[in-house]
Structure formats: C-alpha cells, structure tokens
Amino acid sequence: MKKRELQILLDKQEIYEVVLRYCRGIDRVDMDLVRSCYWPKAVDHHTGFTGTRDQYVTWVEPLVRGFTGTMHLVGNHLVEIEGNVARSETYGTAYHWGEPAKDSRRNFVSGFRYVDKFERRKGVWRIARRHAVREWTLRVGEEQRLEREGEGPVGSRDSADPLYLSID
C-alpha cells in the first residue's frame, strides 16, 4: 500500500472516530466531549436550530438532559477527502426515551444523516459544518417498554457509567 493511500485510510478512521465521540458525548451528556468534535467557529444545522458550536452545545444540553436516555447508533459512513477538507456522510438511528412514557416527544426513534464538512488543521480533523438531516421519526409508546430481566450493569448519563470504570 502506498503512503498516500495509507494516510487516507488513517484520515477516514480519525473522522469516523470524531463522529463516534460526538455520539458518545450526546448519549453520556458530556458537553465537553461534544464541543471537542467541532472547530470553535463551526456551524451546526439541526432540526429547530442553526448556530455556532458553542451556541449548539448551549441549545442541545437541556434537550438531552430532558430525556431519561438516548442512544445514537451509526451505520453507513462514507468520507471523501480532498487535501485538508473532507465530506462525511453518516447514517444513523437515534433512540430517545423519557417520562412520561406516553409522551411521544419524550419517546421516539429517528433516522438521520450527519452530512459534515470536516477540516484538518495542524494535523487534527474536526467538524467545520454539520447538517443533521432528520429522515424519519417513529413514536414509541409505553406498551413497548419492558422491565429489566435481572441484575447487571446499568448505564448512566454521567461519569458513573461503566464506560468510565478503570480497565485495569
């Protein structure tokens, strides 16, 4: 494999990991992690919002805290790199749940695409512009919730989550 081809693969992996860190940040309500995925003057376009990185974080934090939990799963991920700029398209599914269980604004699943412009600055890739495209939304009702089937690890939306346990 040529050096340039190897660098493109490394760049694509780094960009993919930025997308994954963003999802982790939203799901764990770690706004510093979310912020770190964007360049300071980046612009984010979400349903109901357009603004800078810091404006986005200020807008989205109370929204995600309003849920009992969220889980963002990403699938297809395609990156096209031209020098220090890349276009990234990521398909995903986002689950949202909260109280009351019958509230469709607190309990839904959506299909989305992140259409991102990434820029590499000083060797680091981050989001320069994001269009979070909502493709569809399904309401989820109380009748579909099940109780836990037994004891075991439980996720939390803060540093108590098993993710932050030592791996020693």
C-alpha positions in Angstrom: 0.0 0.0 0.0 1.3 3.4 -0.9 2.0 6.0 1.8 -0.8 8.3 0.4 -3.4 5.5 0.4 -2.4 4.6 4.0 -2.8 8.3 5.1 -6.3 8.4 3.5 -7.3 5.4 5.5 -5.9 6.9 8.7 -7.7 10.1 8.0 -11.0 8.3 7.4 -10.7 6.4 10.6 -9.9 9.6 12.5 -13.0 11.3 11.0 -15.2 8.3 11.9 -13.9 8.4 15.5 -14.9 12.1 15.7 -18.5 11.0 14.7 -18.4 8.3 17.4 -17.1 10.6 20.1 -19.9 13.1 19.2 -22.5 10.3 19.7 -20.9 9.3 23.0 -20.9 12.9 24.2 -24.6 13.3 23.4 -25.6 10.0 25.0 -23.4 10.5 28.1 -24.4 14.2 28.3 -20.7 15.1 28.1 -20.8 18.5 26.5 -17.1 19.0 26.7 -16.7 15.9 24.5 -19.4 17.1 22.1 -17.6 20.5 21.9 -14.3 18.9 21.2 -15.7 17.4 17.9 -16.1 20.8 16.3 -13.8 23.6 15.4 -14.6 26.7 17.6 -16.3 28.6 14.7 -18.1 25.6 13.3 -21.8 25.9 12.3 -24.3 23.2 13.2 -27.7 22.9 11.4 -30.2 20.7 13.4 -34.0 20.5 13.3 -35.0 23.7 15.0 -31.5 25.1 15.3 -28.7 26.8 13.4 -25.7 28.3 15.1 -22.1 28.0 16.2 -20.5 25.2 18.1 -21.0 26.9 21.5 -24.5 28.0 20.7 -25.3 24.4 19.7 -23.9 23.0 22.9 -25.9 25.5 24.9 -29.1 24.6 22.9 -28.7 20.8 22.9 -27.7 20.2 26.5 -31.1 20.9 28.1 -32.7 18.9 25.4 -30.7 15.8 26.0 -31.0 16.2 29.8 -34.7 16.2 29.3 -34.6 12.5 28.3 -34.0 9.6 30.6 -31.7 8.3 28.0 -30.6 8.5 24.3 -28.7 6.0 22.2 -27.2 7.0 18.8 -26.2 4.2 16.6 -24.3 4.9 13.4 -24.2 2.7 10.3 -23.1 3.7 6.8 -20.2 6.1 6.8 -18.6 7.5 3.7 -15.8 10.0 3.6 -14.4 11.9 0.6 -11.1 13.6 1.3 -9.6 16.4 -0.8 -6.5 17.7 0.9 -7.4 19.2 4.3 -11.1 19.1 3.7 -13.5 16.2 3.8 -17.1 15.5 3.2 -18.5 12.9 5.6 -22.0 11.3 5.4 -23.1 9.1 8.3 -26.4 7.3 8.5 -27.8 6.6 12.0 -30.6 5.8 14.2 -31.3 7.7 17.5 -33.4 6.3 20.3 -34.9 8.7 22.9 -36.8 7.7 26.0 -38.2 9.6 29.0 -41.1 10.3 31.2 -44.0 10.2 30.8 -43.7 7.1 28.8 -46.8 8.0 26.7 -45.4 11.4 25.6 -44.3 11.0 22.0 -41.9 13.9 22.3 -40.1 12.0 25.1 -40.2 8.6 23.4 -39.3 8.3 19.8 -36.8 6.8 17.3 -35.4 8.8 14.4 -33.4 8.0 11.4 -30.8 10.6 10.5 -27.8 11.5 8.4 -24.9 13.7 9.5 -23.7 15.5 6.4 -20.4 17.0 7.7 -17.7 19.2 6.3 -14.5 18.2 8.2 -11.3 20.3 8.2 -7.9 19.2 9.2 -5.9 21.9 11.0 -2.5 21.2 12.4 -3.0 17.5 11.7 -6.4 17.3 13.6 -9.7 16.6 11.9 -12.9 18.2 13.4 -16.3 19.2 12.2 -16.4 22.6 10.4 -20.1 22.4 9.4 -22.8 19.9 10.1 -26.2 19.3 8.7 -28.1 16.9 10.9 -30.7 15.7 8.5 -33.7 14.0 10.0 -35.1 11.4 7.6 -37.9 10.0 9.7 -39.3 9.7 13.2 -41.3 7.0 14.8 -43.2 7.4 18.0 -42.7 4.8 20.7 -45.3 4.0 23.3 -45.4 2.8 26.8 -46.7 -0.6 25.7 -43.4 -1.4 24.2 -41.2 -0.9 27.3 -40.0 -3.9 29.2 -38.6 -4.1 32.7 -35.0 -5.3 33.1 -34.9 -9.1 33.3 -32.4 -9.1 36.1 -29.4 -7.6 37.9 -26.5 -6.4 35.9 -24.6 -3.3 34.8 -26.7 -0.2 34.3 -25.8 2.7 32.1 -25.9 6.3 33.3 -25.6 9.6 31.6 -22.6 10.8 33.6 -19.2 9.7 34.9 -20.9 6.9 36.9 -21.4 5.0 33.6 -19.4 1.7 33.3 -17.5 3.4 30.4 -15.6 5.4 32.9 -14.5 2.5 35.1 -10.8 1.7 35.1 -9.8 -1.0 32.6 -7.0 -2.3 34.9 
